[in-house]
Amino acid sequence: MLVVMGGGFFLMTRMAKRQQEKMQAEQDRRLQEALVPGTWVRTHSGFYGKLVEVDGDVVTLATPLGDETLWHKRALLGAEQPPFAAAEEEETSSLEQADVPKDTEADEPQA
């Protein structure tokens, strides 16, 4: 009975390891496809930058202010738009809505 349980446990761990290797290979493939200059990427530490250049294992990322930093390719998590780009779009649309004049007569209380 113990041999059967041990064999089952061994097979389960092997299957889980193979699945994890497949997922890692898929993530690496998607990252390789995303390594195109001009693409926004996120690092494992949470840094967002626009890809400027790839030179072997070193990538150059630009901040929104234009500063460039060097990172190892393995530090990249994947291609991802920064969250502040969406916030800027929301602010622009809310400012456009704020420019529309309101009907002030409907807002005033009547005596």
Backbone as ProteinMPNN parsed JSONL, in Angstrom:
{"seq_chain_A": "MLVVMGGGFFLMTRMAKRQQEKMQAEQDRRLQEALVPGTWVRTHSGFYGKLVEVDGDVVTLATPLGDETLWHKRALLGAEQPPFAAAEEEETSSLEQADVPKDTEADEPQA", "coords_chain_A": {"N_chain_A": [[0.826, -1.195, 0.0], [1.926, 1.255, 0.822], [3.9, 1.535, -1.114], [2.418, 1.887, -3.453], [1.131, 4.317, -2.857], [3.385, 5.957, -2.615], [4.386, 5.796, -5.238], [2.265, 6.99, -6.629], [2.381, 9.581, -5.552], [4.88, 10.355, -6.527], [4.396, 10.353, -9.324], [2.462, 12.382, -9.491], [3.916, 14.66, -8.665], [5.808, 14.792, -10.72], [4.149, 15.318, -12.944], [3.121, 17.82, -12.212], [5.47, 19.296, -12.205], [6.206, 19.181, -14.904], [4.064, 20.571, -16.05], [4.481, 23.093, -14.931], [6.925, 23.736, -16.13], [6.086, 23.927, -18.798], [4.392, 26.157, -18.629], [6.259, 28.125, -17.911], [7.867, 28.122, -20.199], [6.016, 29.051, -22.087], [5.537, 31.627, -21.067], [8.107, 32.735, -21.37], [8.269, 32.661, -24.16], [6.237, 34.483, -24.889], [7.329, 36.787, -23.783], [9.649, 37.088, -25.316], [8.506, 37.694, -27.8], [7.473, 40.163, -27.202], [9.629, 41.818, -26.91], [10.221, 44.343, -28.359], [11.356, 47.436, -29.531], [9.816, 50.293, -28.085], [7.721, 49.119, -26.78], [5.797, 48.88, -23.819], [6.923, 47.597, -20.759], [6.926, 45.564, -17.767], [8.814, 45.098, -14.837], [9.928, 42.506, -12.546], [10.121, 43.752, -10.121], [8.237, 45.712, -10.255], [8.621, 47.977, -11.79], [7.795, 50.133, -14.418], [8.539, 50.574, -17.786], [9.491, 51.883, -21.0], [10.577, 49.967, -23.646], [13.711, 50.439, -25.033], [16.094, 49.452, -26.184], [17.584, 46.294, -26.991], [20.24, 44.356, -26.038], [21.767, 41.6, -26.219], [21.686, 40.025, -23.158], [20.973, 42.281, -21.824], [18.717, 44.906, -21.38], [17.501, 48.116, -22.318], [15.568, 50.4, -20.647], [13.224, 53.032, -20.758], [12.076, 55.65, -18.702], [8.913, 57.327, -18.012], [9.68, 59.987, -17.913], [11.839, 60.075, -19.545], [14.347, 59.218, -18.736], [16.915, 56.776, -18.982], [17.47, 53.38, -18.123], [19.41, 50.459, -17.34], [18.676, 46.999, -17.527], [18.619, 43.534, -16.633], [17.599, 40.973, -18.826], [16.135, 38.889, -17.673], [14.893, 40.124, -15.583], [12.586, 41.179, -16.497], [9.101, 41.005, -16.436], [6.974, 40.978, -18.23], [5.177, 42.192, -21.157], [3.303, 45.038, -20.6], [0.885, 47.537, -20.194], [1.366, 50.605, -18.483], [-0.284, 51.5, -15.402], [-0.737, 54.207, -15.001], [-1.166, 55.371, -17.46], [-3.777, 54.761, -18.148], [-5.039, 56.18, -16.141], [-4.448, 58.803, -16.87], [-5.934, 59.003, -19.229], [-8.525, 58.778, -18.175], [-8.634, 61.104, -16.618], [-8.481, 63.041, -18.628], [-10.88, 62.589, -20.044], [-12.696, 63.162, -17.986], [-12.148, 65.833, -17.553], [-12.966, 66.908, -19.977], [-15.692, 66.452, -19.771], [-16.241, 68.111, -17.65], [-16.028, 70.611, -18.753], [-18.389, 71.082, -20.046], [-21.102, 73.227, -19.951], [-23.332, 73.547, -17.197], [-26.861, 73.48, -16.584], [-27.792, 76.015, -14.746], [-30.126, 76.935, -13.611], [-31.725, 74.786, -12.955], [-30.382, 73.681, -10.835], [-30.616, 75.432, -8.743], [-32.247, 76.042, -5.658], [-35.77, 76.439, -5.251], [-37.763, 79.088, -3.924]], "CA_chain_A": [[0.0, 0.0, 0.0], [2.819, 2.419, 0.877], [4.592, 1.636, -2.404], [1.452, 2.453, -4.394], [0.966, 5.727, -2.495], [4.633, 6.636, -2.966], [4.423, 5.901, -6.696], [1.272, 8.013, -7.01], [2.918, 10.891, -5.193], [5.968, 10.633, -7.462], [3.802, 10.691, -10.616], [1.792, 13.68, -9.365], [4.918, 15.728, -8.63], [6.386, 14.888, -12.064], [3.178, 15.983, -13.808], [3.074, 19.223, -11.82], [6.721, 19.922, -12.641], [6.124, 19.34, -16.361], [3.121, 21.649, -16.339], [5.147, 24.347, -14.569], [7.918, 24.0, -17.171], [5.345, 24.385, -19.975], [3.936, 27.529, -18.37], [7.437, 28.989, -17.964], [8.26, 28.226, -21.605], [5.037, 29.923, -22.736], [5.799, 32.995, -20.605], [9.341, 33.172, -22.024], [7.973, 32.893, -25.571], [5.492, 35.748, -24.984], [8.258, 37.876, -23.479], [10.513, 37.258, -26.483], [7.714, 38.37, -28.824], [7.202, 41.535, -26.758], [10.868, 42.598, -26.839], [10.29, 45.212, -29.526], [11.465, 48.818, -29.057], [8.57, 51.045, -28.009], [6.755, 48.366, -25.999], [5.835, 49.062, -22.373], [7.149, 46.346, -20.036], [6.988, 45.665, -16.307], [9.817, 44.223, -14.248], [9.454, 41.767, -11.37], [10.062, 44.665, -8.982], [7.116, 46.628, -10.421], [9.024, 49.143, -12.567], [7.263, 50.209, -15.772], [9.4, 51.329, -18.676], [9.331, 51.64, -22.433], [11.759, 49.29, -24.154], [14.462, 51.256, -25.971], [17.083, 48.666, -26.908], [17.927, 44.972, -26.464], [21.611, 44.016, -26.405], [22.074, 40.348, -25.526], [20.875, 39.844, -21.955], [20.739, 43.594, -21.217], [17.726, 45.739, -22.064], [17.446, 49.506, -21.885], [14.196, 50.848, -20.447], [13.077, 54.475, -20.564], [10.998, 56.057, -17.806], [8.041, 58.312, -18.653], [10.373, 61.268, -17.981], [12.887, 59.982, -20.548], [15.589, 58.657, -18.197], [17.129, 55.401, -19.414], [18.135, 52.505, -17.166], [19.772, 49.147, -17.866], [18.098, 45.889, -16.779], [18.852, 42.211, -17.179], [16.398, 40.492, -19.51], [15.377, 38.035, -16.761], [14.16, 40.964, -14.641], [11.325, 41.571, -17.112], [7.962, 40.124, -16.184], [6.245, 40.853, -19.484], [4.658, 43.419, -21.755], [2.123, 45.49, -19.853], [0.697, 48.984, -20.184], [1.4, 51.123, -17.117], [-1.608, 51.921, -14.938], [-0.911, 55.66, -15.031], [-1.649, 55.754, -18.783], [-5.233, 54.695, -18.065], [-5.472, 57.269, -15.266], [-4.379, 60.039, -17.651], [-7.066, 58.999, -20.141], [-9.72, 59.05, -17.384], [-8.598, 62.512, -16.252], [-8.79, 63.815, -19.829], [-12.307, 62.481, -20.324], [-13.457, 63.851, -16.942], [-11.971, 67.268, -17.788], [-13.82, 67.26, -21.1], [-17.061, 66.482, -19.284], [-16.372, 69.256, -16.746], [-16.106, 71.828, -19.557], [-19.752, 71.243, -20.528], [-21.823, 74.083, -18.987], [-24.526, 72.965, -16.581], [-28.04, 74.329, -16.495], [-27.741, 76.491, -13.373], [-31.454, 77.184, -13.085], [-32.262, 73.536, -12.384], [-29.664, 73.374, -9.614], [-30.94, 76.383, -7.685], [-33.496, 75.727, -4.943], [-36.818, 77.426, -5.446], [-38.262, 79.559, -2.646]], "C_chain_A": [[0.873, 1.263, 0.0], [3.553, 2.624, -0.436], [3.676, 2.275, -3.45], [1.258, 3.938, -4.118], [2.216, 6.522, -2.86], [4.766, 6.821, -4.462], [3.439, 6.938, -7.209], [1.766, 9.416, -6.715], [4.021, 11.297, -6.167], [5.415, 11.063, -8.817], [3.126, 12.064, -10.581], [2.801, 14.814, -9.368], [5.575, 15.892, -9.993], [5.449, 15.622, -13.011], [3.1, 17.463, -13.493], [4.329, 19.955, -12.291], [6.705, 20.146, -14.154], [5.186, 20.478, -16.74], [3.754, 23.007, -16.025], [6.191, 24.709, -15.614], [7.244, 24.489, -18.45], [4.893, 25.831, -19.812], [5.094, 28.51, -18.449], [7.898, 29.185, -19.402], [7.309, 29.148, -22.371], [5.258, 31.38, -22.345], [7.065, 33.542, -21.26], [9.104, 33.478, -23.5], [7.226, 34.216, -25.765], [6.387, 36.938, -24.717], [9.162, 38.142, -24.673], [9.78, 38.003, -27.597], [7.499, 39.843, -28.481], [8.456, 42.409, -26.741], [11.1, 43.368, -28.136], [10.401, 46.639, -29.006], [10.128, 49.56, -29.151], [7.496, 50.354, -27.19], [6.914, 48.684, -24.516], [6.01, 47.697, -21.726], [7.158, 46.634, -18.543], [8.027, 44.681, -15.812], [9.209, 43.494, -13.06], [9.33, 42.689, -10.16], [8.959, 45.708, -9.119], [7.445, 47.884, -11.196], [8.425, 49.051, -13.965], [8.203, 51.061, -16.607], [9.128, 50.971, -20.115], [10.638, 51.075, -22.95], [12.418, 50.15, -25.226], [15.365, 50.387, -26.836], [17.293, 47.327, -26.206], [19.319, 44.643, -26.972], [22.014, 42.767, -25.625], [21.13, 40.14, -24.364], [20.538, 41.156, -21.27], [19.721, 44.357, -22.058], [17.781, 47.148, -21.479], [15.991, 49.915, -21.825], [14.191, 52.349, -20.191], [11.894, 54.737, -19.643], [10.085, 57.036, -18.549], [8.697, 59.701, -18.772], [11.521, 61.252, -18.98], [14.219, 59.464, -20.039], [15.704, 57.204, -18.623], [17.903, 54.624, -18.367], [18.39, 51.165, -17.825], [19.235, 48.062, -16.948], [18.523, 44.586, -17.43], [17.533, 41.699, -17.746], [15.53, 39.634, -18.586], [14.592, 38.841, -15.725], [12.795, 41.371, -15.196], [10.256, 40.529, -16.852], [7.168, 39.917, -17.465], [5.797, 42.207, -19.991], [3.365, 43.797, -21.046], [2.06, 47.002, -19.898], [0.72, 49.479, -18.741], [0.024, 51.613, -16.686], [-1.817, 53.428, -15.009], [-1.35, 56.135, -16.407], [-3.172, 55.742, -18.796], [-5.766, 55.827, -17.198], [-5.451, 58.594, -16.014], [-5.548, 60.13, -18.613], [-8.36, 59.318, -19.397], [-9.78, 60.518, -16.992], [-8.976, 63.379, -17.438], [-10.283, 63.764, -20.121], [-13.138, 63.197, -19.255], [-13.307, 65.361, -17.084], [-12.845, 67.726, -18.947], [-15.268, 67.346, -20.66], [-17.275, 67.692, -18.377], [-16.503, 70.558, -17.519], [-17.511, 72.081, -20.092], [-20.51, 72.081, -19.513], [-23.088, 73.396, -18.491], [-25.663, 73.974, -16.629], [-28.162, 74.762, -15.043], [-29.119, 76.719, -12.786], [-32.046, 75.947, -12.424], [-31.597, 73.19, -11.07], [-30.038, 74.286, -8.445], [-32.243, 75.973, -6.985], [-34.533, 76.83, -5.156], [-37.429, 77.786, -4.089], [-39.736, 79.509, -2.528]], "O_chain_A": [[0.597, 2.217, -0.727], [3.805, 3.762, -0.834], [4.119, 3.109, -4.239], [1.225, 4.738, -5.053], [2.114, 7.641, -3.363], [5.205, 7.875, -4.922], [3.755, 7.686, -8.134], [1.594, 10.33, -7.523], [4.088, 12.453, -6.585], [5.902, 12.029, -9.404], [3.214, 12.821, -11.547], [2.568, 15.837, -10.012], [5.874, 17.017, -10.393], [5.893, 16.458, -13.798], [3.02, 18.285, -14.407], [4.254, 21.105, -12.726], [7.144, 21.193, -14.629], [5.48, 21.256, -17.647], [3.574, 23.964, -16.779], [6.329, 25.884, -15.955], [7.774, 25.374, -19.122], [4.999, 26.631, -20.741], [4.942, 29.605, -18.989], [8.279, 30.291, -19.785], [7.749, 29.936, -23.209], [5.177, 32.27, -23.191], [7.09, 34.704, -21.666], [9.663, 34.435, -24.036], [7.533, 34.979, -26.681], [6.234, 37.986, -25.345], [9.418, 39.298, -25.009], [10.371, 38.851, -28.266], [7.36, 40.676, -29.377], [8.352, 43.624, -26.572], [12.029, 43.091, -28.895], [9.629, 47.031, -28.131], [9.412, 49.468, -30.148], [6.451, 50.95, -26.929], [8.035, 48.75, -24.01], [5.327, 46.742, -22.096], [7.364, 47.767, -18.106], [8.113, 43.558, -16.309], [8.107, 43.822, -12.619], [8.519, 42.433, -9.269], [8.755, 46.509, -8.207], [6.615, 48.79, -11.256], [8.532, 48.016, -14.623], [8.614, 52.142, -16.185], [8.603, 49.9, -20.419], [11.699, 51.652, -22.712], [11.778, 50.543, -26.201], [15.412, 50.547, -28.056], [17.193, 47.235, -24.983], [19.565, 44.646, -28.179], [22.536, 42.859, -24.514], [19.914, 40.085, -24.548], [19.878, 41.149, -20.231], [19.842, 44.445, -23.28], [18.071, 47.336, -20.297], [15.26, 49.8, -22.809], [15.057, 52.869, -19.487], [10.838, 54.122, -19.786], [10.457, 57.526, -19.615], [8.315, 60.495, -19.632], [12.122, 62.294, -19.243], [15.144, 59.283, -20.831], [14.712, 56.475, -18.629], [18.867, 55.128, -17.79], [17.681, 50.773, -18.752], [19.324, 48.183, -15.726], [18.76, 44.536, -18.637], [16.469, 41.973, -17.191], [14.305, 39.652, -18.709], [13.715, 38.293, -15.058], [11.942, 41.854, -14.451], [10.475, 39.33, -17.025], [6.735, 38.802, -17.754], [6.008, 43.234, -19.344], [2.453, 42.982, -20.91], [3.064, 47.677, -19.667], [0.148, 48.834, -17.862], [-0.752, 52.09, -17.515], [-2.957, 53.886, -15.07], [-1.877, 57.243, -16.508], [-3.792, 56.621, -19.395], [-6.828, 56.378, -17.485], [-6.337, 59.426, -15.82], [-6.105, 61.21, -18.806], [-9.206, 60.046, -19.917], [-10.852, 61.123, -17.026], [-9.712, 64.353, -17.281], [-10.889, 64.794, -20.415], [-14.175, 63.779, -19.574], [-14.238, 66.101, -16.768], [-13.406, 68.821, -18.903], [-16.003, 68.218, -21.123], [-18.375, 68.243, -18.336], [-17.044, 71.528, -16.986], [-17.801, 73.187, -20.549], [-20.573, 71.716, -18.339], [-23.812, 72.755, -19.253], [-25.433, 75.181, -16.705], [-28.584, 73.976, -14.195], [-29.27, 76.7, -11.564], [-32.783, 76.054, -11.444], [-32.184, 72.474, -10.259], [-29.799, 73.943, -7.287], [-33.217, 75.603, -7.64], [-34.193, 78.011, -5.231], [-37.596, 76.929, -3.221], [-40.285, 79.882, -1.491]]}, "name": "protein", "num_of_chains": 1, "seq": "MLVVMGGGFFLMTRMAKRQQEKMQAEQDRRLQEALVPGTWVRTHSGFYGKLVEVDGDVVTLATPLGDETLWHKRALLGAEQPPFAAAEEEETSSLEQADVPKDTEADEPQA"}
